Amino acid sequence: MKILSAGEIRLWDQYTIEQEPIASISLMERAAGKCVEWLLQQYPDAASFGIFCGKGNNGGDGLAISRMLIENKYPVTIHILEFGHLGTNDFQTNLARLHKFPQADIHFIQSEENFHPFPAGQIIIDALFGSGLNRPLEGVTANLVEHINKSRCEIVAIDIPSGLFVDHSSKGATTILADHTLSFQCYKPAFLFAENEGAVGEIHFLDIGLHNDFYKKVTSRFELLDDTIIHSIYKPRKRFSHKGTYGHALLVAGSYGKTGAAVLSAKACLRSGVGLITCHIPKCGYDILQSTVPEAMVMTDFNSSFNTKVEDDLTKYEAIGIGPGIGTASETKIMLQQIFDAYRSPVVLDADALNIMASQKDLLKLIPAGSILTPHPKEFERLFGETANEFDRVLLALQKAKELNCIIVLKGHHTFIATTDGKGFFNATGNPGMATGGSGDVLTGILTGLLAQGYTSVETAILGVYLHGVAGDLSAKELSMEAMIASDISDNLGSAFSTLTP
């Protein structure tokens, strides 16, 4: 699913107006009608509606919504920001239409003296500013937004909460704190960042009939993972196949006290469908791994407590996963460089492998092309530096993916996958219950297994992150988000794969 910028959304509106064809005022009427349908379904017994309008087209939507609610016999109070200039043509047309209804209670806001208390139980509609906002709110406008936020009424934002920018950071800005956001047609980048969670509330997508030809043609920088993308990647098993068909993965993991990370990762790798897996672990973990993951082959390090050297021909492996629980001992750092020198196919790098590279930045230049890095935000910061906000972090991830010729999986609620060609994918699966120790180890195992099976690095990252999230959702449904643990994600990988087949 394509995620469109503010400029692309404007072009889509214009394309629809020209190609349907339809007058812009009629398109606004259609959008308002969809909003009213949702409002009447959500609040059939609303005591009243208070609608706040700017003088742009978002305000025009608000005026059209006001008129339709009045036609449905609801008490409606309309508040219009008034700074002495005319609104857009469609705003003015809708204002003229609204004036024909004597029951329309219209107030103009010029200063804080025009702020009024809110009736108990009123539903507030935010139609002050939409996707076209290009500067932070200030003065009376910012104070009005704060006044609305303090109302203790339920707030519904039209298009996007006022004060929120579509495609750059609003961190620290004054914004409407909506309970619900009614978005037209598609996801906007702003909806996918944790820093905006308190502003957008629950998001609802309304199909207002924008012309589908534009959506088919537009090339967006960001996409949201959906069934179409996943089914284009997933490769069902062939009947005449054997374990060699699905690759041999090497997992370099574990240290004294962290053998569990190796266990979690190995189980997930096997559950991803890999043909064979060998785990290189320190001697202290041998009995644990052999007894908990009998399907895995185990190769122990000379050191009893941590990994120091892989004494094997690495070229026989289709993929290598490195990092879960390995620690950052000096010998382990040397081992990582030796693997990079000896193995030039893509590897999966997580956890302490990332921490080692963060402490020895020269190792970044040695990462095999097409490798997959899976940092959480703090690991990303240690690797590539601080950013002022989440938007900047995503842009930096895209920049570094291109520079290093690798895939960066920036973990979070909507995990972001940065590819080498500047394209970015946000994940739509997963839940807060996955914020538990070992969840990342499971993802490393899944990615290593998929990579060994012959998926490309980008395909591996997309399919692996998606399945990891689906398995997490199934675990949460079964156990609750609070009670689920990382091994539950591995246990539900089979059910996650089952969702991909008819």
SEKOLFI-997746 format. One line per field, with one value per residue (C-alpha): residue number from 1; residue in one letter; x, y, z. Coordinates in steps of 0.05 Angstrom, whole numbers, plus 32768, in hexadecimal, padded with zeros to 4 digits. Layout:
SEKOLFI-997746
num: c(NUM, ...) $
residuo: c(A, ...) $
X: c(X, ...) $
Y: c(Y, ...) $
Z: c(Z, ...) $
//
This chain:
SEKOLFI-997746
num: c(1, 2, 3, 4, 5, 6, 7, 8, 9, 10, 11, 12, 13, 14, 15, 16, 17, 18, 19, 20, 21, 22, 23, 24, 25, 26, 27, 28, 29, 30, 31, 32, 33, 34, 35, 36, 37, 38, 39, 40, 41, 42, 43, 44, 45, 46, 47, 48, 49, 50, 51, 52, 53, 54, 55, 56, 57, 58, 59, 60, 61, 62, 63, 64, 65, 66, 67, 68, 69, 70, 71, 72, 73, 74, 75, 76, 77, 78, 79, 80, 81, 82, 83, 84, 85, 86, 87, 88, 89, 90, 91, 92, 93, 94, 95, 96, 97, 98, 99, 100, 101, 102, 103, 104, 105, 106, 107, 108, 109, 110, 111, 112, 113, 114, 115, 116, 117, 118, 119, 120, 121, 122, 123, 124, 125, 126, 127, 128, 129, 130, 131, 132, 133, 134, 135, 136, 137, 138, 139, 140, 141, 142, 143, 144, 145, 146, 147, 148, 149, 150, 151, 152, 153, 154, 155, 156, 157, 158, 159, 160, 161, 162, 163, 164, 165, 166, 167, 168, 169, 170, 171, 172, 173, 174, 175, 176, 177, 178, 179, 180, 181, 182, 183, 184, 185, 186, 187, 188, 189, 190, 191, 192, 193, 194, 195, 196, 197, 198, 199, 200, 201, 202, 203, 204, 205, 206, 207, 208, 209, 210, 211, 212, 213, 214, 215, 216, 217, 218, 219, 220, 221, 222, 223, 224, 225, 226, 227, 228, 229, 230, 231, 232, 233, 234, 235, 236, 237, 238, 239, 240, 241, 242, 243, 244, 245, 246, 247, 248, 249, 250, 251, 252, 253, 254, 255, 256, 257, 258, 259, 260, 261, 262, 263, 264, 265, 266, 267, 268, 269, 270, 271, 272, 273, 274, 275, 276, 277, 278, 279, 280, 281, 282, 283, 284, 285, 286, 287, 288, 289, 290, 291, 292, 293, 294, 295, 296, 297, 298, 299, 300, 301, 302, 303, 304, 305, 306, 307, 308, 309, 310, 311, 312, 313, 314, 315, 316, 317, 318, 319, 320, 321, 322, 323, 324, 325, 326, 327, 328, 329, 330, 331, 332, 333, 334, 335, 336, 337, 338, 339, 340, 341, 342, 343, 344, 345, 346, 347, 348, 349, 350, 351, 352, 353, 354, 355, 356, 357, 358, 359, 360, 361, 362, 363, 364, 365, 366, 367, 368, 369, 370, 371, 372, 373, 374, 375, 376, 377, 378, 379, 380, 381, 382, 383, 384, 385, 386, 387, 388, 389, 390, 391, 392, 393, 394, 395, 396, 397, 398, 399, 400, 401, 402, 403, 404, 405, 406, 407, 408, 409, 410, 411, 412, 413, 414, 415, 416, 417, 418, 419, 420, 421, 422, 423, 424, 425, 426, 427, 428, 429, 430, 431, 432, 433, 434, 435, 436, 437, 438, 439, 440, 441, 442, 443, 444, 445, 446, 447, 448, 449, 450, 451, 452, 453, 454, 455, 456, 457, 458, 459, 460, 461, 462, 463, 464, 465, 466, 467, 468, 469, 470, 471, 472, 473, 474, 475, 476, 477, 478, 479, 480, 481, 482, 483, 484, 485, 486, 487, 488, 489, 490, 491, 492, 493, 494, 495, 496, 497, 498, 499, 500, 501, 502) $
residuo: c(M, K, I, L, S, A, G, E, I, R, L, W, D, Q, Y, T, I, E, Q, E, P, I, A, S, I, S, L, M, E, R, A, A, G, K, C, V, E, W, L, L, Q, Q, Y, P, D, A, A, S, F, G, I, F, C, G, K, G, N, N, G, G, D, G, L, A, I, S, R, M, L, I, E, N, K, Y, P, V, T, I, H, I, L, E, F, G, H, L, G, T, N, D, F, Q, T, N, L, A, R, L, H, K, F, P, Q, A, D, I, H, F, I, Q, S, E, E, N, F, H, P, F, P, A, G, Q, I, I, I, D, A, L, F, G, S, G, L, N, R, P, L, E, G, V, T, A, N, L, V, E, H, I, N, K, S, R, C, E, I, V, A, I, D, I, P, S, G, L, F, V, D, H, S, S, K, G, A, T, T, I, L, A, D, H, T, L, S, F, Q, C, Y, K, P, A, F, L, F, A, E, N, E, G, A, V, G, E, I, H, F, L, D, I, G, L, H, N, D, F, Y, K, K, V, T, S, R, F, E, L, L, D, D, T, I, I, H, S, I, Y, K, P, R, K, R, F, S, H, K, G, T, Y, G, H, A, L, L, V, A, G, S, Y, G, K, T, G, A, A, V, L, S, A, K, A, C, L, R, S, G, V, G, L, I, T, C, H, I, P, K, C, G, Y, D, I, L, Q, S, T, V, P, E, A, M, V, M, T, D, F, N, S, S, F, N, T, K, V, E, D, D, L, T, K, Y, E, A, I, G, I, G, P, G, I, G, T, A, S, E, T, K, I, M, L, Q, Q, I, F, D, A, Y, R, S, P, V, V, L, D, A, D, A, L, N, I, M, A, S, Q, K, D, L, L, K, L, I, P, A, G, S, I, L, T, P, H, P, K, E, F, E, R, L, F, G, E, T, A, N, E, F, D, R, V, L, L, A, L, Q, K, A, K, E, L, N, C, I, I, V, L, K, G, H, H, T, F, I, A, T, T, D, G, K, G, F, F, N, A, T, G, N, P, G, M, A, T, G, G, S, G, D, V, L, T, G, I, L, T, G, L, L, A, Q, G, Y, T, S, V, E, T, A, I, L, G, V, Y, L, H, G, V, A, G, D, L, S, A, K, E, L, S, M, E, A, M, I, A, S, D, I, S, D, N, L, G, S, A, F, S, T, L, T, P) $
X: c(8000, 801E, 8029, 8021, 803F, 8016, 802A, 8017, 7FD3, 7FC6, 7FD8, 7FA9, 7F70, 7F7F, 7F86, 7F41, 7F22, 7F3E, 7F36, 7EF4, 7EE2, 7EC4, 7EC0, 7EEC, 7EAF, 7E8D, 7ECA, 7EC9, 7E7F, 7E8F, 7EC6, 7E99, 7E63, 7E92, 7EA6, 7E5E, 7E4E, 7E86, 7E71, 7E29, 7E3E, 7E70, 7E46, 7DFC, 7DE8, 7E16, 7DFB, 7E1A, 7E54, 7E86, 7EAA, 7EE9, 7EFB, 7F35, 7F2A, 7F4D, 7F2F, 7F34, 7F06, 7EDA, 7ED4, 7EBF, 7E89, 7E6D, 7E6D, 7E49, 7E12, 7E08, 7E04, 7DD0, 7DA9, 7DAB, 7D8C, 7DCA, 7DDA, 7E18, 7E44, 7E75, 7EB4, 7EDB, 7F21, 7F1A, 7F58, 7F37, 7F42, 7F15, 7F1B, 7F27, 7EF1, 7ED5, 7ED5, 7EAE, 7E7C, 7E6F, 7E69, 7E33, 7E0F, 7E12, 7DF4, 7DB4, 7DA8, 7D8E, 7D9E, 7DE9, 7E09, 7E47, 7E7D, 7EBB, 7EFC, 7F2A, 7F49, 7F49, 7F0D, 7EE5, 7EF6, 7EBA, 7EAF, 7E9B, 7E57, 7E5B, 7E5D, 7E6A, 7E91, 7EC6, 7ED8, 7F1C, 7F1C, 7F4C, 7F87, 7F91, 7FCB, 7FE0, 7FFC, 8042, 8055, 804B, 800D, 8017, 7FF1, 7FA6, 7FA4, 7FD4, 7FAD, 7F6C, 7F89, 7F9F, 7F59, 7F3A, 7F6A, 7F56, 7F0C, 7F06, 7ED9, 7EE5, 7F0B, 7F07, 7F3A, 7F29, 7F61, 7F99, 7F9A, 7FA6, 7FEE, 8009, 8035, 802A, 8071, 80A1, 80A7, 8076, 809D, 8092, 805C, 8017, 7FE5, 7F9E, 7F9E, 7F69, 7F45, 7F36, 7F52, 7F2A, 7F5E, 7F4B, 7F5E, 7FA5, 7FDA, 8003, 804B, 8039, 800B, 8045, 8071, 806D, 8078, 8033, 800E, 7FED, 7FD5, 7FB5, 7F8F, 7F6C, 7F72, 7F38, 7F41, 7F07, 7F03, 7EEB, 7EF2, 7F33, 7F47, 7F6A, 7F95, 7FBD, 7FCB, 7FE2, 8012, 8030, 8073, 8075, 80B3, 8092, 8063, 803D, 8045, 8004, 7FEC, 7FFA, 8044, 804C, 802B, 8057, 8094, 807E, 8094, 806B, 8092, 809A, 8085, 80C8, 80F5, 8123, 8147, 8180, 814D, 8142, 8189, 81BA, 81BE, 81F5, 81E1, 8219, 81F9, 81FB, 822C, 822F, 81EC, 81CE, 81C6, 817C, 8186, 81A5, 816C, 8136, 8159, 8166, 811E, 8104, 8135, 811C, 80D3, 80E1, 80EA, 8135, 814F, 818A, 81A6, 81E9, 81F3, 8238, 8237, 8268, 8272, 8248, 8209, 8213, 81E6, 81B0, 81AB, 81AF, 8176, 8149, 8153, 8162, 8156, 8193, 81DB, 820A, 8252, 8275, 82AA, 82ED, 82D9, 82A9, 8287, 8284, 8290, 82D6, 82DE, 82B5, 82E1, 82BA, 82B3, 8281, 8274, 824B, 8214, 81DD, 81D5, 81F4, 81D1, 81FE, 81F2, 81BE, 81DE, 8227, 8240, 8276, 82B7, 82F5, 82FD, 82B4, 82C2, 82FC, 82CF, 829C, 82D1, 82EA, 82A5, 829E, 82E1, 82D0, 8287, 826F, 8226, 81F1, 81EF, 81BC, 81D8, 81B5, 81C0, 8208, 8221, 8204, 8222, 8266, 8261, 824A, 828B, 82B5, 8296, 82CB, 82A7, 826B, 8294, 82A0, 8257, 8247, 821A, 81D1, 81D8, 819D, 81A8, 8170, 817C, 814A, 814B, 8183, 81AF, 81A1, 81B6, 81F7, 8205, 81F3, 81EA, 81B0, 8177, 8147, 8109, 80ED, 80E4, 812E, 8140, 811A, 813D, 8180, 8170, 8163, 81A4, 81CD, 81AC, 81C3, 8209, 8215, 81F0, 81C8, 8181, 8172, 8138, 8129, 8100, 80C3, 8077, 8076, 80BA, 80DB, 8102, 8133, 814C, 8188, 815F, 813F, 80FE, 80E2, 80AE, 8087, 806C, 8023, 8025, 803A, 8026, 8042, 8044, 8081, 80A8, 80C7, 810C, 811F, 80EE, 8128, 814E, 8111, 8110, 815A, 814C, 8112, 813A, 8176, 814A, 8126, 8167, 8184, 8147, 8158, 812D, 8151, 8166, 812C, 80FA, 8117, 8110, 80C9, 80AF, 80D5, 80BD, 8076, 8074, 8095, 805D, 8026, 8041, 8043, 7FFB, 7FE5, 800B, 7FEA, 7FA5, 7FB3, 7FD7, 7FCE, 8003, 8019, 8024, 8044, 808F, 80C0, 80BC, 8071, 8081, 80AA, 8073, 8041, 806C, 8049, 8005, 8023, 803A, 7FF5, 7FD7, 7FFE, 7FDD, 7F94) $
Y: c(8000, 8042, 8078, 80BD, 8100, 8140, 8154, 8111, 8114, 8159, 813E, 8103, 8132, 815C, 811E, 8106, 814A, 814A, 8101, 80EC, 8125, 8144, 818B, 8197, 81AC, 816A, 8143, 8168, 8157, 810D, 810F, 8132, 80FE, 80C5, 80E9, 80F2, 80A9, 8097, 80CA, 80B3, 806B, 807B, 80AE, 80A1, 80BE, 80FA, 8134, 8167, 8173, 81AD, 81B8, 81E2, 81FB, 8220, 8243, 8211, 81D4, 81AD, 81E2, 81DA, 8190, 81A5, 81D4, 819E, 816D, 81A1, 81A9, 815E, 8154, 818B, 8169, 812B, 8153, 8158, 8198, 81B5, 81F0, 8209, 8230, 8252, 826F, 82B6, 82DF, 830F, 82EB, 82C2, 8277, 824A, 8248, 8206, 8220, 825D, 8234, 8206, 8242, 825F, 821C, 8218, 825E, 8244, 821B, 8249, 8214, 8219, 8238, 825A, 827D, 82A1, 829C, 82D8, 82D5, 82AD, 82D7, 82AE, 826B, 824C, 8212, 81CF, 81B0, 816D, 8132, 815C, 813B, 816A, 8168, 8184, 81A2, 81DB, 81C6, 818A, 816B, 81AE, 81CB, 81E6, 8209, 81FD, 8219, 8257, 828F, 828B, 824C, 8226, 823E, 8227, 81E2, 81DE, 81F6, 81BD, 818A, 819D, 8195, 814D, 8141, 810C, 812A, 8112, 812F, 8135, 8120, 812A, 814A, 8194, 81A9, 8166, 8166, 812E, 811F, 813E, 8140, 8164, 8154, 818B, 81AD, 81BE, 818D, 8175, 8136, 810F, 80D1, 80BF, 80D6, 80CE, 80C9, 80CC, 8091, 8080, 807F, 80BE, 80B9, 80DE, 80A5, 8074, 8096, 808B, 80D5, 80E3, 80AC, 80DC, 8109, 80D9, 80AA, 8072, 807B, 806B, 806C, 8085, 8075, 80B6, 809B, 80BB, 80A4, 8060, 806D, 80A1, 8070, 803B, 806A, 8091, 807A, 8086, 8086, 805F, 8023, 7FFF, 7FB3, 7F92, 7F4F, 7F63, 7F70, 7F32, 7F03, 7F1D, 7F07, 7EC7, 7E87, 7E49, 7E08, 7DDC, 7D93, 7D77, 7D99, 7D83, 7DA3, 7DBA, 7DE1, 7E11, 7E23, 7E1A, 7E53, 7E62, 7E86, 7EA5, 7EB3, 7EAD, 7EB7, 7EA4, 7EB8, 7EC7, 7E82, 7E90, 7EC2, 7E8B, 7E5B, 7E8E, 7EA1, 7E59, 7E43, 7E7E, 7E6F, 7E27, 7E3F, 7E6D, 7E30, 7E2B, 7DE7, 7DE2, 7E0D, 7E0A, 7E33, 7E4B, 7E57, 7E57, 7E14, 7E29, 7E26, 7DE2, 7DB8, 7DEE, 7DF5, 7DAB, 7D9C, 7DD7, 7DD9, 7D92, 7DA2, 7DD1, 7DBC, 7DDA, 7DF0, 7E09, 7E3E, 7E30, 7E62, 7E4A, 7E8E, 7EB4, 7EAD, 7EBC, 7E99, 7E70, 7E36, 7E23, 7E30, 7E69, 7E65, 7E26, 7E4E, 7E72, 7EA5, 7EB8, 7ED9, 7EFB, 7F1E, 7F03, 7F00, 7EFD, 7F35, 7F67, 7F47, 7F5C, 7F15, 7F17, 7F59, 7F38, 7EFE, 7F2D, 7F4C, 7F07, 7EF2, 7F31, 7F22, 7EDA, 7EDE, 7F0D, 7EF9, 7F1F, 7F15, 7F27, 7F54, 7F60, 7F71, 7F6C, 7F68, 7FAE, 7FC5, 7FAC, 7FD3, 8011, 800E, 8000, 8029, 8011, 7FCD, 7FEE, 7FF3, 7FA7, 7F92, 7F63, 7F84, 7F76, 7F66, 7F74, 7F9E, 7F9B, 7FD3, 7FEC, 8039, 803B, 800B, 8035, 8074, 8053, 803E, 807C, 80B5, 80DA, 80F8, 812E, 8106, 80C6, 80E4, 80F5, 80B0, 8090, 80BE, 80AD, 8063, 806B, 8092, 805E, 8024, 8042, 8054, 800E, 7FE9, 7FC4, 7FBE, 7FE0, 7FC5, 7FFB, 7FD8, 7FF8, 7FF5, 8002, 7FE3, 8009, 7FE5, 8013, 7FF8, 800A, 802D, 8060, 803B, 8030, 8000, 8005, 7FC6, 7FC2, 7F82, 7F7A, 7F97, 7FB3, 7F6D, 7F60, 7F93, 7F5A, 7F3E, 7F0E, 7F27, 7F43, 7F00, 7EDF, 7F10, 7F03, 7EB9, 7EC4, 7EF2, 7EC3, 7E88, 7EAD, 7EC8, 7E81, 7E6A, 7E97, 7ED5, 7F15, 7F43, 7F72, 7F39, 7F1A, 7F5A, 7F67, 7F20, 7F14, 7F53, 7F47, 7EFF, 7F12, 7F44, 7F14, 7EDF, 7F14, 7F27, 7EDE, 7ED7, 7F15, 7EFC, 7EB9, 7ED1, 7F1D, 7F51, 7F51, 7F06, 7EF5, 7EE8, 7EE3, 7E97, 7E9E, 7EC4, 7E89, 7E59, 7E7F, 7E85, 7E48, 7E6A, 7EA9, 7E84, 7E65, 7EAA, 7EAE, 7E72, 7E6A) $
Z: c(8000, 7FEA, 801E, 7FFE, 800E, 8015, 7FCE, 7FB1, 7FD4, 7FB5, 7F71, 7F7B, 7F8B, 7F4D, 7F21, 7F39, 7F2B, 7EE5, 7ED1, 7EF1, 7EE5, 7F22, 7F3E, 7F7B, 7FA3, 7F91, 7FA6, 7FE8, 7FEF, 7FE4, 8018, 804B, 803E, 804F, 808F, 80A3, 8096, 80C6, 80FA, 80FA, 8102, 8139, 815F, 8151, 8194, 8195, 81BE, 818E, 815F, 8164, 8122, 811D, 80D8, 80B9, 8076, 804A, 802A, 806B, 8088, 804B, 805C, 80A2, 8089, 805B, 8095, 80C0, 808D, 8085, 80D1, 80D6, 809F, 80CB, 8104, 8131, 8158, 8138, 814C, 8118, 812D, 80F4, 80FC, 80E3, 80D0, 809F, 805D, 8030, 8031, 7FF5, 7FC0, 7FD9, 8021, 800C, 7FE4, 8020, 804E, 8020, 8020, 806C, 8074, 8055, 8094, 80CB, 8100, 80EF, 812D, 8110, 813A, 8121, 8149, 8145, 818A, 81CB, 81E0, 81AE, 81CF, 81F0, 8221, 8203, 8212, 8235, 8205, 81C7, 818E, 8173, 812A, 8118, 80D2, 80DF, 80B3, 8087, 8060, 8043, 8084, 8079, 80BA, 8105, 8126, 8150, 8172, 8176, 814B, 8179, 81B6, 8196, 818B, 81D4, 81E8, 81C0, 81DC, 8223, 8214, 822D, 81F1, 81BD, 8182, 8139, 8109, 80BF, 808F, 80C3, 8109, 8102, 810F, 80F8, 80BA, 8087, 8074, 80A5, 80F0, 811D, 815B, 818F, 8165, 817E, 8160, 816A, 8194, 8170, 8188, 8140, 80FE, 80BE, 8087, 803E, 8012, 802A, 8060, 806C, 8085, 80C5, 80DB, 80E0, 8114, 815F, 816C, 814D, 8172, 81A3, 816B, 813A, 8168, 8143, 80F7, 80C8, 807C, 8053, 8009, 7FE8, 7FA1, 7F8C, 7F46, 7F4A, 7F0C, 7F31, 7F6A, 7F39, 7F16, 7F50, 7F6A, 7FB4, 7FDF, 8017, 8018, 804E, 804C, 8037, 801C, 7FD4, 7FE2, 800D, 7FDC, 7FA4, 7FCE, 7FF0, 7FCD, 7FDE, 7FE5, 7FA8, 7FAD, 7F95, 7FC7, 7FFF, 8039, 800B, 7FE3, 801C, 802E, 8067, 8098, 80CB, 810B, 8134, 8177, 81C3, 81FB, 8245, 8263, 821E, 81FF, 81FF, 81C7, 819C, 81AD, 819A, 815A, 8145, 8151, 8128, 80F0, 80ED, 80EF, 80B4, 8088, 8081, 806C, 809B, 80D3, 80F6, 8135, 8149, 8194, 81CE, 81F1, 822D, 8202, 81E2, 820F, 8211, 81C6, 81B6, 81E7, 81D6, 818B, 8176, 812C, 812C, 8122, 8154, 814B, 8189, 8190, 81B1, 81E7, 821B, 8228, 81E7, 819C, 8182, 813F, 810E, 80F9, 80BB, 8071, 8071, 8027, 802F, 8052, 802A, 8062, 80A5, 80E0, 8113, 8154, 8184, 81C9, 81B0, 81DD, 81CA, 81E1, 81BA, 819E, 8186, 8163, 813E, 812B, 810C, 80DF, 80CC, 80B6, 808C, 806B, 805C, 8049, 8013, 800D, 8035, 8080, 80B6, 80EC, 812E, 8177, 818D, 8145, 813D, 817F, 8169, 8128, 814E, 8176, 8139, 8101, 80CF, 80CF, 80AD, 806D, 806E, 8072, 8037, 8003, 800D, 8057, 8086, 80C4, 80F9, 812C, 815F, 8166, 8199, 8171, 8134, 8159, 8170, 8129, 8102, 8133, 8154, 812E, 8144, 8136, 8118, 80D2, 80D0, 80EA, 80B0, 807E, 809D, 8098, 804D, 8045, 806A, 8046, 8004, 801D, 803A, 8003, 8037, 8052, 8094, 80BD, 80F0, 8125, 8144, 8145, 80FA, 80EB, 80B2, 807B, 8056, 8013, 7FE9, 7FB3, 7FE1, 7FEA, 802F, 804A, 808B, 80AC, 80BF, 80E9, 8131, 8174, 81B5, 81D4, 81A9, 81D2, 81FA, 8202, 81CA, 8196, 816D, 8173, 8154, 811B, 810D, 8108, 80D8, 80AB, 80AA, 8097, 8060, 8044, 8042, 801A, 7FE0, 7FED, 7FDA, 8012, 8007, 8001, 8040, 8068, 8051, 8059, 809A, 80BC, 80A6, 80BE, 80FF, 810B, 80F7, 8126, 815C, 814E, 8153, 8194, 81B2, 819D, 81BF, 81FD, 8203, 81F4, 823C, 8244, 8201, 81FF, 81C5, 81BE, 81B3, 8173, 8159, 816E, 8143, 8105, 80E7, 80EF, 80D2, 8094, 808E, 8084, 8042, 8023, 800D) $
//
